[in-house]
Amino acid sequence: MSGFVTLRAASRDDAAELAILCDIAAHGLTSFIWLADARREGFDTPMECGRMRMRLDHARGGWRSAVVAEAYGEVAGVAVGYQLDENLDDVSLSHPSLLPVMELQKMAAAHWFIASLGVYHHMRGIGIGRRLLDDQIQKAGTRPVSLVTASDNDVALRLYRERGFSERARRDAARLFETSKDYAWVLLTRQEKEQRQETHG
């Protein structure tokens, strides 16, 4: 059913779509952080700040690390992936709410890390997330693949487990607002041995 979905490398001109989709993937955490950055740096809105972040040529997690999915003639989803450094102890946090996510990332040092995988709501259920995930697994080669997702994202958790990911750890997510529901960030990893078994199976 996903045969009509096409994947392509992102360009700088995709920055606005990337900002929106990465925020969807992060359940609004990125726009919450961009709000503080926007006030400090003089942007009018969090999304303007996010768009400028995504336009940076050498920023980790920017447009050069992104793959765009298109369907029905429009951008439908995005995946952002890259290899994590072996030592993440010196990484500085722009906001305390990122601490639980960073603690989990440190457990995946040197892995291929899928930082974002987001699909627009009206484009879900037709295999776009699966295509983006499989593309990231292929890009990883023989490296372990890790990602962090929300504990209440049942559809995504089911997809990741179908593709050989298993839970390694979880941390309680920071409550961004008084009305925010409680959930945890979950680190999932697909080990190298599973990739070899699938290749030689």
Secondary structure, 3 states (H helix, E strand, C coil): CCCCCEEEECCHHHHHHHHHHHHHHCCCHHHHHHHHHHHHHCCCCHHHHHHHHHHCCCCCCCHHHEEEEEECCEEEEEEEEEECCCCCCCCCCCCHHHHHHHHHHHCCCCCEEEEEEEECHHHCCCCHHHHHHHHHHHHHCCCCEEEEEECCCHHHHHHHHHCCCEEEEEEECCCCCCCCCCCEEEEEEECHHHHHHHHHC
